[in-house]
Amino acid sequence: MSFLQPLMLVALPLIALPILIHLINQWRYQSKPWGAMMFLLAANRMNRGFARIRQWLILAMRTLVVAGLIFAVARPLASGLLGLGAGGQVDTTVILMDRSPSMQVQGPGGLTKLDTGRRQLAGALDKLGSKHWVTVDAAGGEAVAHESLEAALLSPALTASSATSDLAGMLQAALEYLKNNQPGPTEVWICSDLRQRDWNADSGTWSLARDGFKNLPQSVRFHLLAYPDAARENLAVRVTQARRESTVEDGVERNALLLSLQLTRGGDVPADAAASIPVQIEIEGNRTEIPVELSGLQTDVRNLRIPLPRQQESGWGTVSLPADQNNADNDYYFVFAKEAVRRIVVVSDDRQASRALELAAAVSADGEKNAAVEVISPQELDSLVLDDTALLLWQTTLPDQQTAPAVEKYINEGGQVIFFPPALLVSANQAATQEFMGVRWNDWQNSKVLVDSWRGDQDLLAATRSGVGLPVGQLQLSGYARLSSTTELSSLASLTGGAPLLTKLPTAHGGVYFCSVSVDPKVSSLAESGVVLYVAVQRAIEQGQEALGNITMRAATASEQGVNEQNAAQWRQLAGSAEALSTELSVHAGVYQQGDRLFAINRTTAEDRRDQVPDQRVEQLFAGLPFARVDGSAGDLTGILREVWRVFLMGMILAMLLEALLCLPRRAAVRPVASRM
Amino acid sequence: MVSVHPGVRDHGRVRSKEPVRVAIETQSRSFLEPEVLAQLSALPLLSRKPMLGNVSGRHASPHRGASVEFAEYRKYVPGDDLRRLDWRAYGRSDRFYIKEFEADTNLRMVLVVDTSGSMDFGSVGLSKLEYARRLAAALSYIAVQQGDAVGLACVAAGILRSIPARRNPAHLSTLYDSLEEAKPQGETGIVEVLHELAETVRQRALIVVLSDLFVEPDALRSCFEHLRFRKHDVTTFHLLDPEELSFAFQRPTRFLDLEGGTAVFADPVEIAERYHRVLDDYLESLRRIVLETAVDYRRVSIDTAYATTLTDFLVDRAHRRSAR
């Protein structure tokens, strides 16, 4: 419970006034010498029930009258069903809006959770007031200060997007803002539907942010406006593959698009309910509609063949579903082009030791697009040609001065390289270990070591689409090569003791990875267990193919890759939301073009999952911080913050009436003396 | 100086004694009112049961005597006084019968006055103890006047003062002194005292209890049964103040125990009903006990004139005697 006039609460001790008066009245009781004490004591012992508590009730009512008056004058605030609120003098209000697609679930009247939250926040914050208003972009962007609440509410950070939110990152950004600007009392308002993917409750960022807020000198209070209700009936569509296929039939070359779709059904629909869904497919303005029989919660349509003009080598399209409770997952954009070559080059001084690399690179995920793997020994590096190479796997001494320019050129064109340490870090004709792009192998540490941690949220070691993490922790390592770098490396996995297992060298283009253990079975179980190695290599190949081709299908994100690398401001929108700002194209689903390159931006795979952060876990995330939560639902515009002084006034009047009722003079049970004689 | 001349009692009995002339100095006795005594002296104090006295008196004796009141016939046995042979009966039945008459004797009356703290309460201008003093003084006067012996026991936690029964008119002064000196104090131990008196007072006496009887009724039962076993004629004046009976207070009050117990805060409005319930239960229990133990029980509200109380008592007794 909070108050708009908390200073009035200093009058709260006045509630003791009735108690004092009661005590004074007791002291003023008449005293009477009495003989028939045996009857009085017996009567007093029989004094039970309501008669016994009547005096206490009267006292309580009088106290409530005074308390009700004081509370009413202090202008209490209430929210929803719970007593939540802010109050007092707020210097800065930070708004963290979860703008992920799931927040676009519509309620009665077509109002989405996002709109509902924005309106409820507007009503509440307008009432509370604040000197400064700050919004934090849901995709982990920086905090932006606004001059007024109206300006904050119009901020793009509070509008719908296709990107998954990063609540932990947003809190971290808010924390950084508060650290840098040192404002006064601050309130942080979070509006979210509590989806697990947006909260990423297992992230270590939460504990960092929590500790950071605890250590702030100013008071920071957190208010969560939650919309946990899931959509009652919702269909989502996703294009799992869009592949252009060229065949020759009867001497005629025919083009076709092989489209694989995945329809997911959520909500309260029975799992065995069947339905025919009209799926609309649009390819550069040409529309076609196909019925898809949906049974169960998920249906996959594989390799739906759609003929293409013979001369068309690339293009884009949209798959759409009929409108339902959440329209944000009814469209999926795709691009297609002539498939890039899957060429992988393995440079190894010990082919036996690097055999696992060849195998991991050779077989594609679908088993159909087997790559051409070319193995080169260090002696053959003069003939190294990296054109049309999707991935370069390097398990020998780092490139020397003769080779390095070619590799660097390949990397600058978007090429992907993974370096593995050779058995001998120094070649016979070298005095010391070779350095490449500021990184060098130092020496081997021949001791058993375990994997300590790894990044499961992105890059090569990210969890699978189903959310299952890679078994990186199960790797058995009998040694590792130490790295030294003149530039800062980004660690994707680290060993106990802090040494890196897999690091990424930040580059403008391309991906350069250093794995500190080799795939030699004598050194690690990378080859034996296989899964981690295979997944990492396949992901690197996909990245390389993407760099080689002219099309990109990626998840909506405002990460550095998405914005800086592709320079989203220069994109031209071919399809998608017309309301998307040019600076925010990377977080809005659609098809974009930059030069000859096509981009299809869609929501992440995780957006189709419906798991939420349990309430208890939410409480744990804010443990030790002033935290209040109120639940709402889409379309319910009931004010989350209301002045409830009327309730207290009514309570006061009620207490007065009860007090009067209890105090009504009752006739004593007088018995005439004569009746007993 | 007031002289009271008791008249000759009726019932057709011959009084062998001269009327007792009792002179009482009333100047310093606040509890004596000559007008009341004069009024009451016209009434006899009669026992309900045969008494064992030393001399001839007004009360029935368990033995046969020479009064004019016929008792019974019995067969002649050799050795009987021939003067008491009923010759008329012999003439009618040709058998010898001895005609026997009731014996009249005096009585011993012991006044048991409760002087515990609770007897100090009074809302009508006098306390229960003062009321008891008046009753005791008047009764003793009447008893001595008719030749009965009177004793006194002032009772609080125990017997504070005990005066043996005597029929000497001068003995009254001693009694009155003791009554005057009696002060209300302490708790009541009347139950133990009555047991003690039942044993120490010679059989067939008139025991008059003047008390508010603020003890458990069940405890009194054993006392009264003990007294009845000893063939005493027990009379109890249960003295109660009108406020104790009506409990008509309105304001919350701190009640201070006159017998030294703890004070009790109470709102009379709240507890009056329960007070009356407890009081009714108590009085009903007491009524049942006195009926079962044949105690002459008289509940007295002390706003009743003591002369009225005594008149009712004496007249009632006289009527009972004549009815017998």
Interface residues (C-beta under 8 A of the other chain):
Chain A: N25 Q26 Y29 Q30 S31 K32 P33 W34 G35 A36 M37 M38 F39 L40 L41 A42 A43 N44 M46 N47 A51 R54 Q55 P665 R666 R667 A668 A669 V670 R671 P672 V673 R676 M677
Chain B: G117 S118 M119 D120 F121 K128 D212 F214 D241 P242 E244 L245 S246 F247 A248 F249 Q250 R251 P252 T253 R254 F255 L256 D257 L258 E259 G261 A263 V264 F265 A266 D267 P268 V269 E270 I271 A272 E273 R274 Y275 H276 R277 V278 L279 D280 Y282 L283 R299 S301 D303
